[in-house]
Amino acid sequence: MQGLVLLVSGMGIVYLFLALLVWVMNLSAQIIPRFNHILPDEAPKKQSRGAGAAAASPHDDTMVAIAIAAVVARS
């Protein structure tokens, strides 16, 4: 019987803690934007290559061709 009481009380405490955590997170999500003017986020820096992807250079194509030729030569 003591094990059952311990199980229920332990799970109850965990549930209450998680509910409190969710409530605090939701409350902070409403409060923090009000103070965003104090420390605003920096504007993202623009990348010259667009969308964060690196542009392929002719040198890369040459290296790929050499690697393929090396694999074919070993086969």
MOPAC internal coordinates of N, CA, C and O (Angstrom, degrees):
PM7 1SCF
backbone

  N    0.0000 0     0.00 0     0.00 0    0    0    0
  C    1.4592 1     0.00 0     0.00 0    1    0    0
  C    1.5391 1   110.43 1     0.00 0    2    1    0
  O    1.2310 1   120.87 1   141.89 1    3    2    1
  N    1.3406 1   115.95 1   -38.11 1    3    2    1
  C    1.4622 1   119.21 1   179.68 1    5    3    2
  C    1.5356 1   110.78 1   -64.15 1    6    5    3
  O    1.2310 1   120.47 1   144.35 1    7    6    5
  N    1.3084 1   116.70 1   -35.65 1    7    6    5
  C    1.4620 1   120.50 1   178.29 1    9    7    6
  C    1.5156 1   111.58 1   -63.42 1   10    9    7
  O    1.2310 1   120.63 1   139.84 1   11   10    9
  N    1.3334 1   116.40 1   -40.16 1   11   10    9
  C    1.4603 1   120.44 1   178.47 1   13   11   10
  C    1.5251 1   111.16 1   -66.22 1   14   13   11
  O    1.2310 1   120.35 1   138.52 1   15   14   13
  N    1.3192 1   116.93 1   -41.48 1   15   14   13
  C    1.4669 1   121.22 1   177.82 1   17   15   14
  C    1.5254 1   109.65 1   -63.79 1   18   17   15
  O    1.2310 1   120.55 1   137.24 1   19   18   17
  N    1.3197 1   116.56 1   -42.76 1   19   18   17
  C    1.4596 1   120.56 1   178.79 1   21   19   18
  C    1.5237 1   111.01 1   -63.91 1   22   21   19
  O    1.2310 1   120.42 1   139.21 1   23   22   21
  N    1.3238 1   116.80 1   -40.79 1   23   22   21
  C    1.4619 1   121.50 1   178.91 1   25   23   22
  C    1.5216 1   110.81 1   -62.52 1   26   25   23
  O    1.2310 1   120.18 1   131.38 1   27   26   25
  N    1.3039 1   117.26 1   -48.62 1   27   26   25
  C    1.4688 1   121.43 1  -177.78 1   29   27   26
  C    1.5227 1   111.01 1   -66.50 1   30   29   27
  O    1.2310 1   120.37 1   137.31 1   31   30   29
  N    1.3293 1   116.90 1   -42.69 1   31   30   29
  C    1.4684 1   118.47 1  -179.44 1   33   31   30
  C    1.5312 1   110.50 1   -68.64 1   34   33   31
  O    1.2310 1   119.63 1   140.66 1   35   34   33
  N    1.3205 1   118.31 1   -39.34 1   35   34   33
  C    1.4674 1   120.76 1   178.64 1   37   35   34
  C    1.5135 1   112.39 1   -64.87 1   38   37   35
  O    1.2310 1   120.58 1   135.00 1   39   38   37
  N    1.3278 1   116.49 1   -45.00 1   39   38   37
  C    1.4599 1   119.68 1   178.46 1   41   39   38
  C    1.5258 1   111.10 1   -67.45 1   42   41   39
  O    1.2310 1   120.42 1   146.27 1   43   42   41
  N    1.3195 1   116.81 1   -33.73 1   43   42   41
  C    1.4679 1   120.24 1   176.77 1   45   43   42
  C    1.5205 1   111.51 1   -64.68 1   46   45   43
  O    1.2310 1   120.59 1   137.90 1   47   46   45
  N    1.3266 1   116.48 1   -42.10 1   47   46   45
  C    1.4650 1   120.46 1   178.77 1   49   47   46
  C    1.5226 1   110.36 1   -65.09 1   50   49   47
  O    1.2310 1   120.20 1   137.92 1   51   50   49
  N    1.3263 1   117.23 1   -42.08 1   51   50   49
  C    1.4707 1   120.70 1   178.24 1   53   51   50
  C    1.5250 1   110.11 1   -62.95 1   54   53   51
  O    1.2310 1   120.04 1   135.76 1   55   54   53
  N    1.3195 1   117.53 1   -44.24 1   55   54   53
  C    1.4636 1   121.33 1   179.22 1   57   55   54
  C    1.5310 1   111.03 1   -61.89 1   58   57   55
  O    1.2310 1   120.31 1   135.97 1   59   58   57
  N    1.3393 1   117.02 1   -44.03 1   59   58   57
  C    1.4655 1   119.95 1   179.03 1   61   59   58
  C    1.5243 1   111.36 1   -64.18 1   62   61   59
  O    1.2310 1   120.37 1   140.32 1   63   62   61
  N    1.3328 1   116.91 1   -39.68 1   63   62   61
  C    1.4586 1   119.95 1   177.97 1   65   63   62
  C    1.5280 1   111.07 1   -63.46 1   66   65   63
  O    1.2310 1   119.90 1   135.58 1   67   66   65
  N    1.3241 1   117.80 1   -44.42 1   67   66   65
  C    1.4634 1   120.39 1   179.88 1   69   67   66
  C    1.5258 1   111.30 1   -66.43 1   70   69   67
  O    1.2310 1   120.15 1   141.85 1   71   70   69
  N    1.3228 1   117.31 1   -38.15 1   71   70   69
  C    1.4643 1   120.35 1   176.81 1   73   71   70
  C    1.5263 1   110.65 1   -64.33 1   74   73   71
  O    1.2310 1   120.31 1   138.80 1   75   74   73
  N    1.3312 1   117.01 1   -41.20 1   75   74   73
  C    1.4632 1   121.43 1   176.96 1   77   75   74
  C    1.5205 1   110.39 1   -63.99 1   78   77   75
  O    1.2310 1   120.29 1   139.60 1   79   78   77
  N    1.3262 1   117.05 1   -40.40 1   79   78   77
  C    1.4646 1   121.44 1   179.10 1   81   79   78
  C    1.5271 1   111.16 1   -62.83 1   82   81   79
  O    1.2310 1   120.12 1   135.99 1   83   82   81
  N    1.3180 1   117.38 1   -44.01 1   83   82   81
  C    1.4663 1   121.29 1   178.16 1   85   83   82
  C    1.5255 1   110.18 1   -63.71 1   86   85   83
  O    1.2310 1   120.27 1   138.71 1   87   86   85
  N    1.3108 1   117.09 1   -41.29 1   87   86   85
  C    1.4659 1   120.64 1  -179.67 1   89   87   86
  C    1.5339 1   110.67 1   -64.63 1   90   89   87
  O    1.2310 1   120.02 1   136.62 1   91   90   89
  N    1.3369 1   117.56 1   -43.38 1   91   90   89
  C    1.4656 1   121.23 1   179.65 1   93   91   90
  C    1.5280 1   110.48 1   -65.24 1   94   93   91
  O    1.2310 1   119.95 1   140.01 1   95   94   93
  N    1.3309 1   117.70 1   -39.99 1   95   94   93
  C    1.4655 1   120.37 1   179.06 1   97   95   94
  C    1.5197 1   111.33 1   -64.95 1   98   97   95
  O    1.2310 1   119.96 1   137.37 1   99   98   97
  N    1.3118 1   117.68 1   -42.63 1   99   98   97
  C    1.4688 1   120.84 1   177.80 1  101   99   98
  C    1.5259 1   110.74 1   -65.17 1  102  101   99
  O    1.2310 1   120.32 1   139.47 1  103  102  101
  N    1.3194 1   116.99 1   -40.53 1  103  102  101
  C    1.4652 1   120.42 1   178.89 1  105  103  102
  C    1.5250 1   110.59 1   -64.70 1  106  105  103
  O    1.2310 1   120.15 1   137.11 1  107  106  105
  N    1.3341 1   117.31 1   -42.89 1  107  106  105
  C    1.4622 1   119.89 1   179.72 1  109  107  106
  C    1.5290 1   111.15 1   -67.72 1  110  109  107
  O    1.2310 1   119.87 1   148.88 1  111  110  109
  N    1.3331 1   117.86 1   -31.12 1  111  110  109
  C    1.4635 1   120.50 1   177.36 1  113  111  110
  C    1.5243 1   111.00 1   -66.86 1  114  113  111
  O    1.2310 1   119.79 1   155.19 1  115  114  113
  N    1.3134 1   118.00 1   -24.81 1  115  114  113
  C    1.4658 1   121.30 1   177.28 1  117  115  114
  C    1.5213 1   111.65 1   -87.69 1  118  117  115
  O    1.2310 1   119.81 1   148.50 1  119  118  117
  N    1.3265 1   117.96 1   -31.50 1  119  118  117
  C    1.4611 1   121.45 1  -175.53 1  121  119  118
  C    1.5223 1   112.25 1   -84.20 1  122  121  119
  O    1.2310 1   119.51 1   137.82 1  123  122  121
  N    1.3037 1   118.54 1   -42.18 1  123  122  121
  C    1.4699 1   121.97 1  -173.36 1  125  123  122
  C    1.5245 1   113.30 1   -60.03 1  126  125  123
  O    1.2310 1   118.10 1   138.35 1  127  126  125
  N    1.3430 1   121.22 1   -41.65 1  127  126  125
  C    1.4729 1   118.53 1   178.90 1  129  127  126
  C    1.5315 1   114.36 1   -60.28 1  130  129  127
  O    1.2310 1   120.14 1   156.69 1  131  130  129
  N    1.3147 1   117.34 1   -23.31 1  131  130  129
  C    1.4741 1   119.80 1   178.02 1  133  131  130
  C    1.5195 1   111.77 1   -66.92 1  134  133  131
  O    1.2310 1   120.03 1   153.63 1  135  134  133
  N    1.3252 1   117.55 1   -26.37 1  135  134  133
  C    1.4590 1   122.12 1  -178.31 1  137  135  134
  C    1.5237 1   112.37 1  -105.52 1  138  137  135
  O    1.2310 1   119.98 1  -165.26 1  139  138  137
  N    1.3101 1   117.65 1    14.74 1  139  138  137
  C    1.4638 1   121.48 1  -178.63 1  141  139  138
  C    1.5238 1   112.03 1   -66.88 1  142  141  139
  O    1.2310 1   119.78 1   157.33 1  143  142  141
  N    1.3184 1   118.03 1   -22.67 1  143  142  141
  C    1.4655 1   120.30 1  -179.67 1  145  143  142
  C    1.5329 1   111.77 1   -69.68 1  146  145  143
  O    1.2310 1   119.88 1   160.17 1  147  146  145
  N    1.3254 1   117.84 1   -19.83 1  147  146  145
  C    1.4616 1   120.94 1   179.87 1  149  147  146
  C    1.5295 1   110.42 1   -72.69 1  150  149  147
  O    1.2310 1   120.36 1   131.66 1  151  150  149
  N    1.3180 1   116.92 1   -48.34 1  151  150  149
  C    1.4642 1   122.53 1   178.65 1  153  151  150
  C    1.5225 1   108.68 1  -129.59 1  154  153  151
  O    1.2310 1   120.06 1  -101.37 1  155  154  153
  N    1.3294 1   117.49 1    78.63 1  155  154  153
  C    1.4735 1   119.06 1  -177.75 1  157  155  154
  C    1.5244 1   111.46 1   -69.73 1  158  157  155
  O    1.2310 1   121.13 1   -23.34 1  159  158  157
  N    1.3221 1   115.45 1   156.66 1  159  158  157
  C    1.4594 1   121.42 1   176.71 1  161  159  158
  C    1.5217 1   109.08 1   -70.38 1  162  161  159
  O    1.2310 1   121.32 1   -33.91 1  163  162  161
  N    1.3313 1   115.07 1   146.09 1  163  162  161
  C    1.4626 1   119.21 1   177.34 1  165  163  162
  C    1.5191 1   109.46 1   -74.00 1  166  165  163
  O    1.2310 1   120.83 1   -32.58 1  167  166  165
  N    1.3171 1   116.02 1   147.42 1  167  166  165
  C    1.4599 1   120.56 1   176.64 1  169  167  166
  C    1.5224 1   108.14 1   -69.69 1  170  169  167
  O    1.2310 1   119.93 1   -41.76 1  171  170  169
  N    1.3228 1   117.75 1   138.24 1  171  170  169
  C    1.4665 1   118.85 1   179.96 1  173  171  170
  C    1.5192 1   111.27 1   -64.96 1  174  173  171
  O    1.2310 1   121.12 1   -37.93 1  175  174  173
  N    1.3238 1   115.47 1   142.07 1  175  174  173
  C    1.4610 1   120.58 1   179.58 1  177  175  174
  C    1.5132 1   109.16 1   -76.32 1  178  177  175
  O    1.2310 1   120.89 1   -41.62 1  179  178  177
  N    1.3199 1   115.91 1   138.38 1  179  178  177
  C    1.4613 1   120.72 1   179.55 1  181  179  178
  C    1.5187 1   109.47 1   -78.88 1  182  181  179
  O    1.2310 1   121.22 1   -41.28 1  183  182  181
  N    1.3134 1   115.26 1   138.72 1  183  182  181
  C    1.4573 1   120.40 1   178.50 1  185  183  182
  C    1.5199 1   108.54 1  -100.92 1  186  185  183
  O    1.2310 1   121.13 1   -39.74 1  187  186  185
  N    1.3068 1   115.45 1   140.26 1  187  186  185
  C    1.4570 1   119.54 1  -176.43 1  189  187  186
  C    1.5282 1   112.00 1   -74.32 1  190  189  187
  O    1.2310 1   119.86 1   159.40 1  191  190  189
  N    1.3255 1   117.87 1   -20.60 1  191  190  189
  C    1.4655 1   120.00 1  -175.84 1  193  191  190
  C    1.5148 1   111.99 1   -93.32 1  194  193  191
  O    1.2310 1   119.48 1   173.89 1  195  194  193
  N    1.2907 1   118.59 1    -6.11 1  195  194  193
  C    1.4523 1   121.99 1   174.38 1  197  195  194
  C    1.5121 1   114.56 1    79.54 1  198  197  195
  O    1.2310 1   120.40 1   -52.26 1  199  198  197
  N    1.2929 1   116.83 1   127.74 1  199  198  197
  C    1.4648 1   126.58 1   172.74 1  201  199  198
  C    1.5271 1   113.31 1    56.51 1  202  201  199
  O    1.2310 1   119.51 1  -159.88 1  203  202  201
  N    1.3121 1   118.55 1    20.12 1  203  202  201
  C    1.4549 1   121.52 1   174.09 1  205  203  202
  C    1.5184 1   115.02 1    77.89 1  206  205  203
  O    1.2310 1   119.55 1   175.05 1  207  206  205
  N    1.2940 1   118.46 1    -4.95 1  207  206  205
  C    1.4673 1   120.44 1  -179.49 1  209  207  206
  C    1.5244 1   109.16 1   -87.69 1  210  209  207
  O    1.2310 1   121.00 1   -42.37 1  211  210  209
  N    1.2956 1   115.70 1   137.63 1  211  210  209
  C    1.4576 1   119.92 1   178.98 1  213  211  210
  C    1.5229 1   109.35 1   -76.99 1  214  213  211
  O    1.2310 1   121.08 1   -43.97 1  215  214  213
  N    1.3108 1   115.54 1   136.03 1  215  214  213
  C    1.4644 1   120.01 1   179.21 1  217  215  214
  C    1.5254 1   109.14 1   -76.02 1  218  217  215
  O    1.2310 1   120.49 1   -39.79 1  219  218  217
  N    1.3063 1   116.67 1   140.21 1  219  218  217
  C    1.4611 1   121.24 1   179.72 1  221  219  218
  C    1.5218 1   109.42 1   -77.15 1  222  221  219
  O    1.2310 1   121.19 1   -47.41 1  223  222  221
  N    1.3065 1   115.33 1   132.59 1  223  222  221
  C    1.4575 1   119.23 1   179.03 1  225  223  222
  C    1.5291 1   108.59 1  -101.25 1  226  225  223
  O    1.2310 1   119.91 1   -19.29 1  227  226  225
  N    1.3343 1   117.77 1   160.71 1  227  226  225
  C    1.4662 1   120.44 1   177.49 1  229  227  226
  C    1.5246 1   111.68 1   -59.14 1  230  229  227
  O    1.2310 1   120.27 1   149.26 1  231  230  229
  N    1.3158 1   117.08 1   -30.74 1  231  230  229
  C    1.4575 1   120.96 1   178.63 1  233  231  230
  C    1.5311 1   110.51 1   -62.56 1  234  233  231
  O    1.2310 1   120.20 1   141.20 1  235  234  233
  N    1.3503 1   117.23 1   -38.80 1  235  234  233
  C    1.4649 1   120.97 1   178.05 1  237  235  234
  C    1.5270 1   110.61 1   -63.14 1  238  237  235
  O    1.2310 1   120.19 1   138.32 1  239  238  237
  N    1.3166 1   117.24 1   -41.68 1  239  238  237
  C    1.4602 1   120.79 1   179.21 1  241  239  238
  C    1.5196 1   110.96 1   -63.10 1  242  241  239
  O    1.2310 1   120.60 1   140.94 1  243  242  241
  N    1.3162 1   116.46 1   -39.06 1  243  242  241
  C    1.4579 1   121.03 1   178.87 1  245  243  242
  C    1.5254 1   110.28 1   -64.61 1  246  245  243
  O    1.2310 1   120.20 1   137.11 1  247  246  245
  N    1.3152 1   117.22 1   -42.89 1  247  246  245
  C    1.4599 1   121.29 1  -179.92 1  249  247  246
  C    1.5297 1   111.06 1   -65.04 1  250  249  247
  O    1.2310 1   120.05 1   142.37 1  251  250  249
  N    1.3120 1   117.50 1   -37.63 1  251  250  249
  C    1.4667 1   120.72 1   177.47 1  253  251  250
  C    1.5239 1   109.77 1   -65.53 1  254  253  251
  O    1.2310 1   120.43 1   136.76 1  255  254  253
  N    1.3203 1   116.78 1   -43.24 1  255  254  253
  C    1.4611 1   120.22 1   179.29 1  257  255  254
  C    1.5188 1   110.98 1   -62.74 1  258  257  255
  O    1.2310 1   119.51 1   140.49 1  259  258  257
  N    1.3162 1   118.55 1   -39.51 1  259  258  257
  C    1.4613 1   122.03 1   178.67 1  261  259  258
  C    1.5242 1   110.25 1   -65.09 1  262  261  259
  O    1.2310 1   120.34 1   137.29 1  263  262  261
  N    1.3378 1   116.96 1   -42.71 1  263  262  261
  C    1.4632 1   120.62 1   179.21 1  265  263  262
  C    1.5266 1   111.46 1   -63.27 1  266  265  263
  O    1.2310 1   120.03 1   138.35 1  267  266  265
  N    1.3093 1   117.54 1   -41.65 1  267  266  265
  C    1.4670 1   121.17 1   178.61 1  269  267  266
  C    1.5294 1   110.15 1   -65.00 1  270  269  267
  O    1.2310 1   120.26 1   137.28 1  271  270  269
  N    1.3317 1   117.10 1   -42.72 1  271  270  269
  C    1.4573 1   120.71 1   179.33 1  273  271  270
  C    1.5277 1   110.77 1   -63.62 1  274  273  271
  O    1.2310 1   119.83 1   143.05 1  275  274  273
  N    1.3166 1   117.94 1   -36.95 1  275  274  273
  C    1.4595 1   121.05 1   179.13 1  277  275  274
  C    1.5352 1   110.69 1   -66.65 1  278  277  275
  O    1.2310 1   120.19 1   140.02 1  279  278  277
  N    1.3198 1   117.25 1   -39.98 1  279  278  277
  C    1.4585 1   120.34 1   179.76 1  281  279  278
  C    1.5255 1   110.30 1   -68.44 1  282  281  279
  O    1.2310 1   120.36 1   138.52 1  283  282  281
  N    1.3243 1   116.92 1   -41.48 1  283  282  281
  C    1.4656 1   120.71 1   179.77 1  285  283  282
  C    1.5291 1   110.14 1   -65.96 1  286  285  283
  O    1.2310 1   119.90 1   143.07 1  287  286  285
  N    1.3268 1   117.79 1   -36.93 1  287  286  285
  C    1.4608 1   121.34 1  -179.25 1  289  287  286
  C    1.5283 1   111.18 1   -67.35 1  290  289  287
  O    1.2310 1   119.43 1   149.07 1  291  290  289
  N    1.3253 1   118.69 1   -30.93 1  291  290  289
  C    1.4657 1   122.22 1   179.82 1  293  291  290
  C    1.5182 1   111.84 1   -78.94 1  294  293  291
  O    1.2310 1   119.56 1   159.62 1  295  294  293
  N    1.3143 1   118.45 1   -20.38 1  295  294  293
  C    1.4760 1   121.41 1  -176.58 1  297  295  294
  C    1.5032 1   111.99 1   -76.90 1  298  297  295
  O    1.2310 1   120.10 1   180.00 1  299  298  297

